[in-house]
Each structure stands twice: as C-alpha cells, then as structure tokens.
Amino acid sequence: MRYQKTIIDTNELTPPAPVQLCYQNVNRSCVKAPYALGPHLLLYLLFGSGAALAVLGNLLVMTSILHFKQLHSPANLLIASLACADFLVRMTVMSFSTVRSVESCWYFGNSFCKLHSCFDGIFCYCSIFHLCFISIDRYVAVTDPLVYPTRFTMFVSGKCIAFSWVLAVVYSFSLFYTGITEAGLEEQISALTCVGGCQVGVNQSWVLIDFLLFFIPALVMITVYSKIFLIAKQQARKIESQSNKTAKSSDSYKDRVARRERKAATTLGVAVIAFLISWLPYFIDSVIDAFLGFITPTYVYEILVWIVYYNSAMNPLIYAFFYPWFRKAIQLIITGKVFRQNSSSVNLFLE
C-alpha cells in the first residue's frame, strides 16, 4: 500500500514562479500543493466532517450495543467490534491523512509514517475479516434460525473477533516493519523519497497477496449473501403459501424469527456492498500501479483513499436507515436517558 506520492523538485534553475516546499531551505524537500485559501478550507471541512461523522456514528454503535442488554448477541458483538475498527481509523489514520491530503506534505516524521501506514493496513484487513464472519453468521441465522443460537454463540463470536484482530495486526506489522514489501523497489523508492513525504512501497508479489486477502473474503461474502437472498426468497414464498388460520403457533414463531433474520441479513448485505464498492477501486489501482511503475496521479490516489476512509462513516448511517432499534438507541443516548437507572433494560424492539 502507498500512502502518498510526492514530486521532488530537481530543477536547479530559478523557477519562473515561487515554488512552495514542505520544508523551506531543506534539500530534497517535497513540493507543496499551491491551494488557494478557499479550496484549502473547503478540503479541511470536507475531510474533517467525514472524520467527525466516523467518530460520532461508530461511537453511537458501540455504546448502543454495549449498553443495552437486549443487543447483547453474538452478531451484534461482531458489529460492535467492526465499529471499533472504523472508530480507530478516524482516531489514528484520518486526522493525519487530512493534513497530508490538503497540505500534500507529511509533517509527522518518518517513524510515524510507517506506523500510520501500519494502522491503515490493520483496520482495513480487520474490517474485511469482520464482514466475512458477519456474512457467515447471517447465513447460519437465515438457513436455520431456530438452531442458530446454539451454533453461533458468544464464545464463537469472540473467537472470530480475536482471529480478525490478531491476523490483521500480525500481517500488517510484518509487512511494514520487515521491509519485505520494498524488495526490488529500492531505486523507485529512492527516486520518490523527499523530505516531507510518506512513501511505503509494495512490490508486485506482495501487492498481489494484499489483493488476495481482500478478494478471497470478498468472494466469500458475495457467494454467501447470494445464497442468503435466494434462501430468503424461497422462505418468503413458503410462508406466504402456508399463511392461514390453522397454522401452528410454533410455525408462526419460526416465521417471525426467519423474517427478523432476513431483515438483518439484508441490512448487513447493504453494508458489505458499500464496503466492496469503496475498497475495490483502491485495490485494483494498487495492483495496476505496482505493475506499471506507480503511474497513478497523486490526486486520483487521494480520491480513492478518501472513498475508502468515508466507508468507516457509512455503516452507522446504514444501521440508522434500516434498524429502528438503532434509531431508538440513538435517541436515548442523545437525550441522556441512558444515565437513568435500569436504562440498559429498555425494550428497543417495536415488534
């Protein structure tokens, strides 16, 4: 993964117009983008609003699920952990990326450049693995809703969360702190390196591995949700054909559970689609760039990166749109009613 492309000012002649540098009077300083004050402030507002939305939205998701007892389920535990990853993207990545994108300079040192890139990788793959496990959870819930509680327990959900975080952390730190991804790119990295830049090179072999770590879980999610919607369609037809006054009470209960699980699967399916749409262009560009000598213009790369970042703010909006219980939980949190005694036992479900 690369996190900034920069241009080295190698022109020894006096430029016809003053050139802004990240660090004045420093040899091999990166060139700073000459934005006017208006666009400058507009970009800060645009990126800052996305970061604020990511913080507020994911904080509300985590607070809702952890506070209200009715939401303490294996599936919601996965969602809370996913929201935690999106929240940490804002806290450890987006703030610094905002400065980098607007100023076209990295002012936070080489050591933090590598750590920043590592954090970006961790939360990227952590989100991918979480969404993959969530899709499997939804498949079990929809195919056999009555047996599901005994198959996908809190313990199983905890193991999925631990696997997602540990694998993402180990893989990302191994990539960025061993230098294996930069093998064979020494000349290109040297040519692109300048003071005030943050370049992390990934060679062709590792960029393919990165892509596979995205593509394989994505393929699993697409396959699983395709099966879920086919099964849901069959269940809906079956329920409609068997809907009559002589239906057994146990069948009616099973039908209600099945409808609830299908609705949850639909909501999370939308979240997965949004994730894939956000991340796929970035990964495709990374592969193309690695094989064609890093030809992507800086502004195109920044656009792709910020589409990815905005995905961390998208899931809470999806939940708010599809989940009545989330809207009710937000209302209770914002009005301060969560501080009342026994507020954790409030009924959030309308049905």
N, C-alpha and C positions, 0 to 999 in steps of 0.2 A: 504494500500500500504506500502511496506517496501522499504527502500532506501539504506540499506547496512546491510549485515550480517558480523559479526566480531567474532573472536575467542578469548576468554580470556585465557591468559597464567596462568594456575593454577598449573603448575609443580613447586614444591618447591625445587626440586633438581637442581643442577648445570647442565645446558644443555650441551650436547656434543659439540655444536657449538654455537657461539654468536647469540642471538635472537634479531632481530631489533624490537623496540617498537615505537609506535606513539609518546609517551612521555617517554623519558628515566627517570628512577628513580621516576616514579609515580606509585603508587599502582593501580592495576587493569587496566593498560594501554593495549590498543589493540595491537595485534601483527601486524607488518608492513610487507607487501609482499616483499620478497627479490629479486627484479628485478635487473638484470644487467643493466649497463648504456645504452647499445644498445637497448634492448627491452623497457627500460624506455623512451628514447627519441622517439622511434617509436610510442609508445602508445600516447604520448603527441601530436605528429604530426598527428596521425590518428584522435584522438578526436578533436584536435584543428582545423583541416581542415574541419571537419563536422560542427563545430560551426561557423567557418568563412563563410562557404557556406550558412548556415541557415540565418546569418545576411545579407549578400550581396543579396542573392536571394529574400528574403522576403522584404527587403528594396526597391528593384527594383520593386516588385509587387505593394507595397503600393504607391510608388512615381508615377508609371505609371498611376494607376487608379485615384489617387487624382489630378494629374497634368493635364492630357489630358481630355478635356471636352467630347470628343467622348466616353470615357469609363465611364462616369457618369451614370450608370444604377443600378437598384436595385440588379441585380445578381452580378455585379462587386463590389458593396458596401459590399456584403457578403464575397466575395473573399478577399477584402482588409482587412476586419476585421479578417478573418481567418489567413491571412498573418501576421497581428499584433500579434495574439496569438502565432504563430510559431516564430516570431521575439523575443517576450518576453521570450519564452522558452530558447532561446540562452542567453539572457541578464541576466536572473535571476536564471536559472537552470543549463544549460550545462557547464558553466565555472567552477562552484563549483563541479559539478559532475565529471568533468575531473580530478580534483585533487583527489577527493575521489576514483575514479576508479583506477587511476595509483598508488597513494600512499597507497591505501587501508586504509586511515585514514581520519577522518573529523577534520579539524583544525579551523573551523569557529564558534565553540560554540554551546551549546545546544539550545539556543533560536533561532538562525538562522537555525539550523537543522529542527526544526518544521516549521518555515516559508518557508524554501526551499521545504519541502515536501508539504506544502500547495500550493505553487506556482505551483509545478508539477501537483497536482490534478486539480487546476483551469484551467490551459491551456490544460490539457488532455480533460476534460469534455467540455470546451468551444469549442475546435476543433470538438468534436463529435457532439455537438448540431448545430454548424455552417454547417457541412457537411450534417446533416439531413435536415436542412432548404434549403440548396442548392439543394438537390435532389428533394424536393417538388417543388421548384421554376422551376427546369428543367422539371418536369412532366407537370406543367401547361403550360410552354412555348411550349413544343412539342405537347401536345394534342390540344391546341387551340392557335396557335402563334399570330393570329390577335387580339384576345381578351386579351391575356396575359398582355400587357402594362397597361390595365385598372384594372386588378385584382391584379397584384403583383407590387405595386407602391413603391416609395422610402420610404413612410411612413410605409408600411407593412414590408419592408426590415429592416428599423430602429427598429421596434418592435421586429423582430426576433433576431437582433443583441443584443438588450438590454436584452431580455429574456435569451439568451445564456450566456452572461457575468454575469448577476445578479445571475442566478441559480447556475452557476459554482462557483462563489465567495462565496455565502451563504452556499452552500453544503460543500465546501472544508474547509472553516473556522470552520463550525460547527463540522465537523469530527475531525479535528486535534487540536482544542482548547477547546473542552468539555471533551475529554478523553473517550467518549463512545465507541470508537473502541477498546480500550485496556481492556475493562471489561472482566475478566476471563483469561487474559493473563499475570497477574502480575508476576507469577513465571517464565514463559518463558522469559519475557522482562528483569526481574532481572538477569536471568542467562546469557542473551546475552549482557547485558549492560556492557560497558567498556569505559574507558577514551580515547577519540579519535574515538568513533563510533557514528553513527547516525541511531538509530533504531526507527521506528514508527510501532507499532504493530496494526494489524487489525484483529479482531476476525472473527469467521465463519459467524455470522449473517451479519456483515457489508461488508465482502468481497463478499457475495452474492449480496447485494444491489449494491455495486460497479460494479459487473459484469452485473447486470441487466441494470444499467444506461448506460453501453456500449452496451449490447446485444440488447436491445429494439430499440434504434436508428439505430444500425447496421442492424437489421432485416427490419426496415422501409426502409433504403437505398437500401438494396438488392431487396426488393419487388418492390419499385418504379422504380429502374433502370431496372429491368427485364421487367416491363410493358413498360418503355420508349423504350427499344430496340425492343420489339415486335411491338409497335405502329410505330416506325421509319421504321421498315422493311415493314409494311403494306403501309405506306405513300410512300416509295420509289417505291414499285411495282405499286401503283396507279398513281404516277407521270409519271412513265415510260410508262404505258399503255395509259395515256391521253396526252402524249407529241406529239403534231402535230402542224401544222402551223395555224390552226384555233382556237387555244386556246385563251381564253380571256386574256387581259392584267392583270386583277385583279387576275386571277388564276395563271399567271406566277409570279406575285409578291408574292402571297401566297406560291408558291412552293419555291421561293428563301428564304423567311423567314423561312419556315419549314426546308430547308436544313441547314441554318445557326444555327438554334436552335438545330438540331440533332447533328451537329458537336460539339457545345458547351456541349451538354449533354454527348457525347462520351468522351470528354476531362475530364470533371469533374467526369465521371464514372471511368476513369482510376485512378484519384486522390483518389476516395473513395476506390477502390480496394487496392491501395497501402497502404492507411490508415488502412484498416482492416487486411491486411497481417502483417503489422508492429505491430499492437496493440493486435491482438487476442492471439498470444503465451504468451504475458505478462499476460493478464487477466486469461488465462487458468492456467498458472503456479501459479498465486496468489491464485486461488481457491484451487488447489491441495495442495499447500503449507500450507494453513490455516487449512485444514482438516487432513494433515499428519504430522503436527508438525514442519513446516518450515525446510524441508529436502533438499531444492534446494541448490546445491553448490554455493558458492559466485561467482565463475567465470561464471557459467551459468546464474545466475541472472543478472550480469553486462552485459553480451552479450544481453540478452533480453531487458534490459533498454536502451542500446545504439542503438539497432534496432529501438526502439520507438523514441529516440531522432533524429535519422537520418531522420525519416519521416518528421520532420519540415523543412528539407532542400530539400525534394523531390518534393513538389508541384511546386516551381518555375521552376525546370527542366522539369516537365511535361508540364507546360504552354509554356515554351520556345520551346519545341518539337512540340506541336500541334497548338499553336497560332502564326500566322505570325505577328499580331498586337503587340504581346508582344516582339517579336524579334526586330521589328522596334522601339518600345518604348525604349528598352534597348540601341539600337544604338544611339538614340537621347540623351538619358541621359548620356551615357558614353562619347560621343563626346562633351558634353556641350551645345548642341543646344537647350536644354530646357530653357536656360537662355536668349534666344533671344525673342524679342517682338512677341507676338501672337503665341508663340510656343505651347500654350495649345490648339490651334485650328487646329493643324496639322491633316491631314487625315491619320489615321493609317490603314484603311482597304483598301485592294488591290482591292476588288470587288466593 
